[in-house]
Amino acid sequence: MALKTSNIYGDITISDDAVAIIVNRVARECYGVADLVSRRLSDSILSILNKESVTKGVKLITTDNRIYIDLFVLLKADVNKDAVVESLKSTVIYHVELFTGMRVKEVNVHVLGVKL
């Protein structure tokens, strides 16, 4: 499902994949995040073919123009997990709301491991 809004410039539709790409890039740049972890079979197949999905590690649900985001990440060793998770949540919320102009209802960060 896509995000839809209207303003003085007309009707605007933003695909879920476009939002997921923003989330993926922002999450990779966040301090303490080593990598995002694939949660779909199609991403695993792409990695076998030496290609990387731009939405890897991001699950996005939009309902009633509210955005729910799940992130699946690996953290770097020797970082404070709670600080990285809170930083990641606030950074993702800021950038998605800036990009879409809509509210992010929830961001869940699932730490699946630590990369040494």
The first five atom37 places (N, CA, C, CB, O) and aatype in JSON, in Angstrom:
{
  "aatype": [12, 0, 10, 11, 16, 15, 2, 9, 18, 7, 3, 9, 16, 9, 15, 3, 3, 0, 19, 0, 9, 9, 19, 2, 1, 19, 0, 1, 6, 4, 18, 7, 19, 0, 3, 10, 19, 15, 1, 1, 10, 15, 3, 15, 9, 10, 15, 9, 10, 2, 11, 6, 15, 19, 16, 11, 7, 19, 11, 10, 9, 16, 16, 3, 2, 1, 9, 18, 9, 3, 10, 13, 19, 10, 10, 11, 0, 3, 19, 2, 11, 3, 0, 19, 19, 6, 15, 10, 11, 15, 16, 19, 9, 18, 8, 19, 6, 10, 13, 16, 7, 12, 1, 19, 11, 6, 19, 2, 19, 8, 19, 10, 7, 19, 11, 10],
  "atom_mask": [
    [1, 1, 1, 1, 1],
    [1, 1, 1, 1, 1],
    [1, 1, 1, 1, 1],
    [1, 1, 1, 1, 1],
    [1, 1, 1, 1, 1],
    [1, 1, 1, 1, 1],
    [1, 1, 1, 1, 1],
    [1, 1, 1, 1, 1],
    [1, 1, 1, 1, 1],
    [1, 1, 1, 0, 1],
    [1, 1, 1, 1, 1],
    [1, 1, 1, 1, 1],
    [1, 1, 1, 1, 1],
    [1, 1, 1, 1, 1],
    [1, 1, 1, 1, 1],
    [1, 1, 1, 1, 1],
    [1, 1, 1, 1, 1],
    [1, 1, 1, 1, 1],
    [1, 1, 1, 1, 1],
    [1, 1, 1, 1, 1],
    [1, 1, 1, 1, 1],
    [1, 1, 1, 1, 1],
    [1, 1, 1, 1, 1],
    [1, 1, 1, 1, 1],
    [1, 1, 1, 1, 1],
    [1, 1, 1, 1, 1],
    [1, 1, 1, 1, 1],
    [1, 1, 1, 1, 1],
    [1, 1, 1, 1, 1],
    [1, 1, 1, 1, 1],
    [1, 1, 1, 1, 1],
    [1, 1, 1, 0, 1],
    [1, 1, 1, 1, 1],
    [1, 1, 1, 1, 1],
    [1, 1, 1, 1, 1],
    [1, 1, 1, 1, 1],
    [1, 1, 1, 1, 1],
    [1, 1, 1, 1, 1],
    [1, 1, 1, 1, 1],
    [1, 1, 1, 1, 1],
    [1, 1, 1, 1, 1],
    [1, 1, 1, 1, 1],
    [1, 1, 1, 1, 1],
    [1, 1, 1, 1, 1],
    [1, 1, 1, 1, 1],
    [1, 1, 1, 1, 1],
    [1, 1, 1, 1, 1],
    [1, 1, 1, 1, 1],
    [1, 1, 1, 1, 1],
    [1, 1, 1, 1, 1],
    [1, 1, 1, 1, 1],
    [1, 1, 1, 1, 1],
    [1, 1, 1, 1, 1],
    [1, 1, 1, 1, 1],
    [1, 1, 1, 1, 1],
    [1, 1, 1, 1, 1],
    [1, 1, 1, 0, 1],
    [1, 1, 1, 1, 1],
    [1, 1, 1, 1, 1],
    [1, 1, 1, 1, 1],
    [1, 1, 1, 1, 1],
    [1, 1, 1, 1, 1],
    [1, 1, 1, 1, 1],
    [1, 1, 1, 1, 1],
    [1, 1, 1, 1, 1],
    [1, 1, 1, 1, 1],
    [1, 1, 1, 1, 1],
    [1, 1, 1, 1, 1],
    [1, 1, 1, 1, 1],
    [1, 1, 1, 1, 1],
    [1, 1, 1, 1, 1],
    [1, 1, 1, 1, 1],
    [1, 1, 1, 1, 1],
    [1, 1, 1, 1, 1],
    [1, 1, 1, 1, 1],
    [1, 1, 1, 1, 1],
    [1, 1, 1, 1, 1],
    [1, 1, 1, 1, 1],
    [1, 1, 1, 1, 1],
    [1, 1, 1, 1, 1],
    [1, 1, 1, 1, 1],
    [1, 1, 1, 1, 1],
    [1, 1, 1, 1, 1],
    [1, 1, 1, 1, 1],
    [1, 1, 1, 1, 1],
    [1, 1, 1, 1, 1],
    [1, 1, 1, 1, 1],
    [1, 1, 1, 1, 1],
    [1, 1, 1, 1, 1],
    [1, 1, 1, 1, 1],
    [1, 1, 1, 1, 1],
    [1, 1, 1, 1, 1],
    [1, 1, 1, 1, 1],
    [1, 1, 1, 1, 1],
    [1, 1, 1, 1, 1],
    [1, 1, 1, 1, 1],
    [1, 1, 1, 1, 1],
    [1, 1, 1, 1, 1],
    [1, 1, 1, 1, 1],
    [1, 1, 1, 1, 1],
    [1, 1, 1, 0, 1],
    [1, 1, 1, 1, 1],
    [1, 1, 1, 1, 1],
    [1, 1, 1, 1, 1],
    [1, 1, 1, 1, 1],
    [1, 1, 1, 1, 1],
    [1, 1, 1, 1, 1],
    [1, 1, 1, 1, 1],
    [1, 1, 1, 1, 1],
    [1, 1, 1, 1, 1],
    [1, 1, 1, 1, 1],
    [1, 1, 1, 1, 1],
    [1, 1, 1, 0, 1],
    [1, 1, 1, 1, 1],
    [1, 1, 1, 1, 1],
    [1, 1, 1, 1, 1]
  ],
  "atom_positions": [
    [[0.84, -1.17, 0.0], [0.0, 0.0, 0.0], [0.89, 1.24, 0.0], [-0.96, -0.01, 1.21], [1.99, 1.2, 0.54]],
    [[0.45, 2.29, -0.58], [1.24, 3.51, -0.69], [0.67, 4.61, 0.2], [1.3, 3.98, -2.14], [-0.5, 4.57, 0.6]],
    [[1.51, 5.59, 0.49], [1.07, 6.76, 1.25], [0.45, 7.76, 0.29], [2.25, 7.39, 2.03], [1.01, 8.03, -0.78]],
    [[-0.68, 8.3, 0.66], [-1.35, 9.27, -0.2], [-1.72, 10.5, 0.61], [-2.61, 8.66, -0.85], [-2.19, 10.39, 1.75]],
    [[-1.51, 11.68, 0.03], [-1.87, 12.93, 0.68], [-2.21, 13.96, -0.38], [-0.73, 13.43, 1.59], [-1.9, 13.79, -1.56]],
    [[-2.85, 15.01, 0.04], [-3.18, 16.11, -0.87], [-2.78, 17.42, -0.21], [-4.7, 16.11, -1.24], [-2.9, 17.58, 1.0]],
    [[-2.31, 18.35, -1.02], [-2.01, 19.69, -0.52], [-2.28, 20.68, -1.66], [-0.53, 19.8, -0.01], [-2.92, 20.33, -2.65]],
    [[-1.8, 21.91, -1.51], [-2.08, 22.94, -2.51], [-1.45, 22.62, -3.87], [-1.59, 24.28, -2.03], [-1.86, 23.18, -4.89]],
    [[-0.46, 21.72, -3.87], [0.22, 21.36, -5.11], [-0.44, 20.19, -5.84], [1.66, 21.03, -4.83], [-0.09, 19.9, -6.98]],
    [[-1.39, 19.52, -5.18], [-2.09, 18.41, -5.8], [-2.02, 17.16, -4.95], [0.0, 0.0, 0.0], [-1.69, 17.21, -3.76]],
    [[-2.33, 16.03, -5.57], [-2.3, 14.73, -4.89], [-0.89, 14.15, -4.97], [-3.33, 13.75, -5.52], [-0.23, 14.21, -6.01]],
    [[-0.45, 13.6, -3.84], [0.89, 13.03, -3.76], [0.78, 11.58, -3.31], [1.81, 13.85, -2.8], [0.1, 11.28, -2.33]],
    [[1.45, 10.68, -4.02], [1.49, 9.27, -3.65], [2.96, 8.86, -3.55], [0.72, 8.39, -4.69], [3.75, 9.09, -4.46]],
    [[3.3, 8.23, -2.43], [4.67, 7.76, -2.21], [4.6, 6.26, -1.98], [5.36, 8.5, -0.98], [3.89, 5.8, -1.09]],
    [[5.33, 5.5, -2.78], [5.3, 4.04, -2.66], [6.02, 3.6, -1.39], [5.94, 3.37, -3.89], [6.9, 4.29, -0.87]],
    [[5.62, 2.43, -0.9], [6.27, 1.85, 0.28], [7.75, 1.58, 0.03], [5.56, 0.55, 0.7], [8.58, 1.74, 0.92]],
    [[8.08, 1.17, -1.19], [9.49, 0.9, -1.52], [10.34, 2.16, -1.44], [9.6, 0.29, -2.92], [11.49, 2.1, -1.02]],
    [[9.79, 3.3, -1.84], [10.54, 4.56, -1.76], [10.83, 4.91, -0.3], [9.76, 5.71, -2.43], [11.93, 5.36, 0.02]],
    [[9.86, 4.71, 0.55], [10.06, 4.98, 1.98], [11.06, 3.97, 2.56], [8.71, 4.91, 2.75], [11.92, 4.35, 3.36]],
    [[10.95, 2.71, 2.16], [11.87, 1.68, 2.66], [13.31, 1.96, 2.24], [11.44, 0.3, 2.14], [14.24, 1.69, 3.0]],
    [[13.51, 2.51, 1.05], [14.86, 2.88, 0.61], [15.45, 3.96, 1.51], [14.84, 3.36, -0.87], [16.61, 3.89, 1.9]],
    [[14.63, 4.96, 1.84], [15.09, 6.02, 2.75], [15.45, 5.43, 4.11], [14.0, 7.12, 2.91], [16.49, 5.76, 4.67]],
    [[14.59, 4.57, 4.63], [14.85, 3.95, 5.94], [16.13, 3.14, 5.9], [13.66, 3.06, 6.35], [16.93, 3.2, 6.83]],
    [[16.32, 2.38, 4.84], [17.52, 1.55, 4.7], [18.78, 2.41, 4.71], [17.46, 0.73, 3.41], [19.74, 2.09, 5.42]],
    [[18.79, 3.48, 3.94], [19.98, 4.35, 3.87], [20.25, 5.05, 5.19], [19.82, 5.38, 2.76], [21.4, 5.15, 5.62]],
    [[19.21, 5.54, 5.82], [19.37, 6.24, 7.1], [19.88, 5.27, 8.17], [18.04, 6.89, 7.55], [20.75, 5.63, 8.96]],
    [[19.34, 4.07, 8.19], [19.74, 3.08, 9.2], [21.2, 2.68, 9.01], [18.84, 1.85, 9.12], [21.92, 2.51, 10.0]],
    [[21.64, 2.52, 7.78], [23.04, 2.13, 7.53], [24.02, 3.21, 7.98], [23.25, 1.84, 6.05], [25.15, 2.9, 8.36]],
    [[23.6, 4.48, 7.93], [24.49, 5.57, 8.31], [24.49, 5.85, 9.82], [24.09, 6.83, 7.57], [25.3, 6.62, 10.31]],
    [[23.59, 5.22, 10.54], [23.48, 5.46, 11.98], [24.66, 4.82, 12.71], [22.14, 4.92, 12.52], [25.05, 3.69, 12.42]],
    [[25.22, 5.56, 13.67], [26.37, 5.07, 14.43], [26.01, 3.79, 15.19], [26.87, 6.15, 15.41], [24.96, 3.73, 15.83]],
    [[26.86, 2.79, 15.1], [26.68, 1.55, 15.83], [26.01, 0.45, 15.04], [0.0, 0.0, 0.0], [26.04, -0.71, 15.46]],
    [[25.41, 0.78, 13.9], [24.76, -0.23, 13.08], [25.79, -0.81, 12.11], [23.54, 0.37, 12.3], [26.37, -0.08, 11.31]],
    [[26.01, -2.12, 12.2], [26.97, -2.77, 11.31], [26.32, -3.13, 9.97], [27.54, -4.03, 11.97], [26.92, -2.94, 8.92]],
    [[25.09, -3.65, 10.03], [24.42, -4.07, 8.8], [22.95, -4.29, 9.09], [25.06, -5.36, 8.21], [22.54, -4.42, 10.24]],
    [[22.16, -4.32, 8.03], [20.76, -4.7, 8.14], [20.65, -6.15, 7.7], [19.85, -3.76, 7.27], [21.38, -6.6, 6.82]],
    [[19.72, -6.88, 8.32], [19.61, -8.31, 8.1], [18.39, -8.61, 7.25], [19.54, -9.07, 9.44], [17.3, -8.08, 7.5]],
    [[18.57, -9.44, 6.26], [17.49, -9.82, 5.36], [16.45, -10.65, 6.09], [18.04, -10.6, 4.15], [16.79, -11.56, 6.85]],
    [[15.18, -10.33, 5.86], [14.09, -11.09, 6.47], [13.18, -11.72, 5.42], [13.27, -10.19, 7.37], [12.16, -12.32, 5.76]],
    [[13.56, -11.59, 4.14], [12.74, -12.14, 3.07], [13.58, -13.07, 2.21], [12.13, -11.02, 2.21], [14.78, -12.89, 2.07]],
    [[12.94, -14.06, 1.64], [13.62, -15.02, 0.78], [14.18, -14.35, -0.47], [12.66, -16.14, 0.38], [15.26, -14.7, -0.93]],
    [[13.45, -13.38, -1.01], [13.92, -12.71, -2.23], [15.23, -11.96, -1.98], [12.85, -11.74, -2.75], [16.09, -11.9, -2.86]],
    [[15.39, -11.39, -0.77], [16.65, -10.73, -0.44], [17.79, -11.73, -0.35], [16.51, -9.96, 0.88], [18.91, -11.44, -0.76]],
    [[17.52, -12.92, 0.19], [18.54, -13.95, 0.3], [18.98, -14.44, -1.08], [18.01, -15.13, 1.13], [20.16, -14.68, -1.31]],
    [[18.04, -14.57, -1.99], [18.37, -14.99, -3.35], [19.22, -13.93, -4.04], [17.09, -15.25, -4.17], [20.17, -14.27, -4.74]],
    [[18.89, -12.65, -3.84], [19.68, -11.57, -4.42], [21.11, -11.57, -3.88], [19.02, -10.22, -4.15], [22.06, -11.31, -4.63]],
    [[21.27, -11.87, -2.59], [22.62, -11.89, -2.01], [23.45, -13.03, -2.59], [22.55, -12.01, -0.49], [24.67, -12.91, -2.71]],
    [[22.81, -14.14, -2.93], [23.52, -15.25, -3.58], [24.03, -14.82, -4.95], [22.6, -16.49, -3.71], [25.09, -15.25, -5.39]],
    [[23.27, -13.98, -5.61], [23.64, -13.5, -6.95], [24.53, -12.26, -6.88], [22.39, -13.18, -7.76], [24.73, -11.59, -7.9]],
    [[25.06, -11.95, -5.7], [25.93, -10.79, -5.46], [25.24, -9.46, -5.76], [27.18, -10.91, -6.3], [25.88, -8.51, -6.2]],
    [[23.95, -9.41, -5.52], [23.2, -8.17, -5.62], [22.56, -7.93, -4.28], [22.13, -8.23, -6.76], [22.26, -8.87, -3.54]],
    [[22.35, -6.66, -3.96], [21.78, -6.35, -2.66], [20.46, -5.61, -2.83], [22.76, -5.52, -1.82], [20.34, -4.69, -3.63]],
    [[19.49, -6.03, -2.06], [18.18, -5.38, -2.09], [18.28, -4.03, -1.38], [17.1, -6.28, -1.44], [18.91, -3.92, -0.33]],
    [[17.65, -3.02, -1.96], [17.68, -1.68, -1.35], [16.73, -1.58, -0.16], [17.33, -0.62, -2.39], [16.77, -0.61, 0.59]],
    [[15.87, -2.58, 0.0], [14.94, -2.58, 1.13], [15.31, -3.65, 2.15], [13.52, -2.79, 0.65], [14.48, -4.01, 3.0]],
    [[16.51, -4.16, 2.09], [16.97, -5.22, 2.98], [16.88, -4.77, 4.43], [18.42, -5.62, 2.64], [17.33, -3.69, 4.79]],
    [[16.29, -5.64, 5.27], [16.22, -5.37, 6.7], [15.12, -4.43, 7.12], [0.0, 0.0, 0.0], [15.04, -4.05, 8.29]],
    [[14.25, -4.03, 6.19], [13.18, -3.07, 6.49], [11.84, -3.71, 6.17], [13.37, -1.74, 5.7], [11.63, -4.19, 5.06]],
    [[10.95, -3.7, 7.14], [9.56, -4.12, 6.91], [8.7, -2.89, 7.17], [9.14, -5.34, 7.84], [8.78, -2.29, 8.24]],
    [[7.9, -2.54, 6.21], [7.13, -1.31, 6.27], [5.66, -1.61, 6.05], [7.63, -0.29, 5.22], [5.29, -2.3, 5.09]],
    [[4.81, -1.1, 6.94], [3.37, -1.25, 6.79], [2.75, 0.13, 6.87], [2.78, -2.21, 7.89], [3.03, 0.89, 7.8]],
    [[1.92, 0.46, 5.9], [1.2, 1.74, 5.93], [-0.29, 1.45, 5.94], [1.58, 2.64, 4.72], [-0.81, 0.76, 5.07]],
    [[-0.97, 1.99, 6.94], [-2.41, 1.88, 7.01], [-2.96, 3.22, 7.47], [-2.85, 0.74, 7.97], [-2.46, 3.82, 8.42]],
    [[-3.98, 3.69, 6.78], [-4.62, 4.97, 7.1], [-3.6, 6.1, 7.2], [-5.4, 4.85, 8.41], [-3.69, 6.95, 8.09]],
    [[-2.64, 6.11, 6.29], [-1.57, 7.12, 6.25], [-0.77, 7.19, 7.54], [-2.17, 8.48, 5.96], [-0.25, 8.25, 7.9]],
    [[-0.66, 6.07, 8.2], [0.23, 5.94, 9.35], [1.28, 4.91, 8.98], [-0.56, 5.52, 10.66], [0.98, 3.9, 8.35]],
    [[2.5, 5.18, 9.37], [3.63, 4.34, 8.96], [4.13, 3.54, 10.16], [4.77, 5.2, 8.36], [4.42, 4.1, 11.22]],
    [[4.23, 2.24, 9.99], [4.79, 1.34, 10.99], [6.04, 0.72, 10.38], [3.75, 0.24, 11.44], [5.98, 0.16, 9.28]],
    [[7.16, 0.81, 11.08], [8.43, 0.35, 10.54], [9.06, -0.67, 11.48], [9.4, 1.55, 10.31], [9.11, -0.45, 12.69]],
    [[9.53, -1.78, 10.92], [10.32, -2.77, 11.64], [11.69, -2.81, 10.99], [9.64, -4.18, 11.62], [11.81, -2.93, 9.77]],
    [[12.73, -2.69, 11.81], [14.12, -2.76, 11.33], [14.79, -3.99, 11.94], [14.91, -1.46, 11.68], [14.62, -4.26, 13.13]],
    [[15.54, -4.71, 11.13], [16.27, -5.88, 11.59], [17.75, -5.6, 11.38], [15.81, -7.19, 10.83], [18.22, -5.53, 10.24]],
    [[18.49, -5.44, 12.48], [19.86, -4.94, 12.38], [20.86, -5.83, 13.12], [19.94, -3.54, 12.92], [20.52, -6.57, 14.04]],
    [[22.11, -5.71, 12.69], [23.27, -6.21, 13.41], [24.02, -4.99, 13.93], [24.2, -7.12, 12.5], [24.24, -4.03, 13.19]],
    [[24.42, -5.03, 15.19], [25.16, -3.92, 15.77], [26.65, -4.19, 15.75], [24.69, -3.65, 17.2], [27.08, -5.34, 15.68]],
    [[27.43, -3.13, 15.8], [28.88, -3.26, 15.94], [29.19, -3.67, 17.37], [29.61, -1.93, 15.57], [28.42, -3.41, 18.29]],
    [[30.33, -4.32, 17.53], [30.76, -4.73, 18.86], [31.12, -3.51, 19.7], [31.95, -5.71, 18.78], [31.52, -2.48, 19.16]],
    [[30.97, -3.62, 20.99], [31.37, -2.59, 21.96], [30.61, -1.27, 21.8], [32.85, -2.32, 21.83], [31.19, -0.2, 21.97]],
    [[29.33, -1.34, 21.47], [28.49, -0.15, 21.48], [27.36, -0.38, 22.48], [27.93, 0.18, 20.05], [26.98, -1.52, 22.75]],
    [[26.84, 0.69, 23.0], [25.72, 0.61, 23.93], [24.45, 0.33, 23.12], [25.58, 1.92, 24.77], [23.99, 1.19, 22.37]],
    [[23.9, -0.86, 23.3], [22.74, -1.3, 22.5], [21.57, -0.34, 22.66], [22.32, -2.71, 22.91], [20.97, 0.06, 21.66]],
    [[21.23, 0.03, 23.89], [20.07, 0.89, 24.12], [20.24, 2.27, 23.47], [19.82, 1.05, 25.61], [19.3, 2.82, 22.91]],
    [[21.45, 2.82, 23.55], [21.71, 4.13, 22.95], [21.6, 4.07, 21.43], [23.09, 4.64, 23.36], [21.05, 4.98, 20.81]],
    [[22.13, 3.01, 20.83], [22.07, 2.87, 19.38], [20.63, 2.69, 18.92], [22.93, 1.68, 18.91], [20.21, 3.27, 17.92]],
    [[19.86, 1.88, 19.64], [18.46, 1.64, 19.28], [17.66, 2.94, 19.36], [17.83, 0.57, 20.2], [16.89, 3.24, 18.45]],
    [[17.82, 3.71, 20.43], [17.09, 4.98, 20.57], [17.51, 5.98, 19.49], [17.32, 5.57, 21.96], [16.67, 6.69, 18.93]],
    [[18.81, 6.04, 19.22], [19.31, 6.94, 18.17], [18.75, 6.54, 16.81], [20.85, 6.92, 18.14], [18.36, 7.39, 16.01]],
    [[18.73, 5.25, 16.55], [18.22, 4.74, 15.28], [16.73, 5.07, 15.12], [18.44, 3.23, 15.18], [16.3, 5.51, 14.06]],
    [[15.96, 4.85, 16.17], [14.53, 5.16, 16.12], [14.28, 6.64, 15.82], [13.85, 4.78, 17.44], [13.51, 6.98, 14.93]],
    [[14.95, 7.51, 16.57], [14.7, 8.94, 16.39], [15.18, 9.43, 15.02], [15.38, 9.74, 17.5], [14.54, 10.29, 14.42]],
    [[16.29, 8.9, 14.54], [16.81, 9.3, 13.24], [15.88, 8.85, 12.11], [18.22, 8.72, 13.02], [15.6, 9.62, 11.19]],
    [[15.39, 7.62, 12.2], [14.48, 7.11, 11.17], [13.17, 7.9, 11.18], [14.2, 5.6, 11.39], [12.66, 8.27, 10.13]],
    [[12.63, 8.16, 12.37], [11.39, 8.93, 12.45], [11.57, 10.32, 11.85], [10.93, 9.05, 13.92], [10.73, 10.77, 11.07]],
    [[12.66, 10.99, 12.2], [12.91, 12.33, 11.67], [12.97, 12.34, 10.15], [14.21, 12.89, 12.24], [12.29, 13.14, 9.51]],
    [[13.77, 11.45, 9.57], [13.97, 11.46, 8.12], [12.72, 11.03, 7.35], [15.13, 10.57, 7.75], [12.42, 11.59, 6.3]],
    [[11.99, 10.04, 7.86], [10.79, 9.59, 7.16], [9.72, 10.67, 7.21], [10.26, 8.27, 7.78], [9.05, 10.93, 6.21]],
    [[9.55, 11.31, 8.37], [8.56, 12.39, 8.46], [8.96, 13.58, 7.6], [8.4, 12.83, 9.92], [8.09, 14.23, 7.02]],
    [[10.25, 13.87, 7.51], [10.72, 14.94, 6.65], [10.46, 14.61, 5.17], [12.22, 15.2, 6.88], [10.02, 15.47, 4.41]],
    [[10.74, 13.38, 4.79], [10.59, 12.94, 3.4], [9.12, 12.85, 2.98], [11.26, 11.59, 3.21], [8.77, 13.28, 1.89]],
    [[8.28, 12.29, 3.84], [6.88, 12.03, 3.46], [5.92, 13.12, 3.89], [6.44, 10.73, 4.03], [4.87, 13.29, 3.27]],
    [[6.26, 13.85, 4.93], [5.33, 14.83, 5.48], [4.23, 14.19, 6.29], [0.0, 0.0, 0.0], [3.25, 14.85, 6.64]],
    [[4.37, 12.91, 6.62], [3.37, 12.18, 7.39], [3.99, 11.65, 8.67], [2.77, 11.03, 6.57], [5.21, 11.56, 8.8]],
    [[3.14, 11.29, 9.6], [3.59, 10.82, 10.91], [3.98, 9.36, 10.89], [2.52, 11.05, 11.94], [3.31, 8.52, 10.28]],
    [[5.08, 9.06, 11.57], [5.48, 7.68, 11.8], [4.86, 7.27, 13.13], [7.06, 7.51, 11.8], [5.13, 7.88, 14.16]],
    [[4.04, 6.25, 13.09], [3.34, 5.8, 14.29], [4.25, 4.99, 15.19], [2.11, 4.99, 13.91], [4.21, 5.13, 16.42]],
    [[5.07, 4.12, 14.59], [5.88, 3.22, 15.41], [7.11, 2.75, 14.65], [5.05, 2.02, 15.87], [7.04, 2.46, 13.45]],
    [[8.24, 2.68, 15.35], [9.47, 2.09, 14.8], [9.93, 1.03, 15.79], [10.59, 3.17, 14.56], [10.2, 1.34, 16.95]],
    [[10.02, -0.21, 15.33], [10.52, -1.3, 16.15], [11.88, -1.71, 15.61], [9.52, -2.5, 16.16], [12.02, -2.0, 14.42]],
    [[12.86, -1.73, 16.48], [14.22, -2.14, 16.08], [14.48, -3.52, 16.69], [15.31, -1.1, 16.56], [14.43, -3.69, 17.91]],
    [[14.75, -4.5, 15.82], [15.03, -5.85, 16.25], [16.53, -6.09, 16.09], [14.2, -6.9, 15.44], [17.03, -6.19, 14.97]],
    [[17.24, -6.18, 17.2], [18.68, -6.45, 17.16], [18.86, -7.95, 17.1], [19.43, -5.83, 18.41], [18.51, -8.67, 18.03]],
    [[19.42, -8.43, 15.99], [19.54, -9.86, 15.77], [20.94, -10.39, 16.08], [19.19, -10.18, 14.36], [21.17, -11.6, 16.02]],
    [[21.87, -9.51, 16.4], [23.19, -9.96, 16.73], [24.2, -8.83, 16.74], [0.0, 0.0, 0.0], [23.87, -7.66, 16.56]],
    [[25.46, -9.24, 16.97], [26.57, -8.3, 17.02], [27.62, -8.76, 16.02], [27.18, -8.19, 18.46], [27.95, -9.94, 15.96]],
    [[28.12, -7.82, 15.24], [29.16, -8.13, 14.27], [30.52, -7.73, 14.84], [28.9, -7.4, 12.92], [30.74, -6.57, 15.18]],
    [[31.4, -8.67, 14.94], [32.72, -8.41, 15.53], [33.68, -7.82, 14.53], [33.31, -9.69, 16.08], [34.83, -7.55, 14.87]]
  ]
}
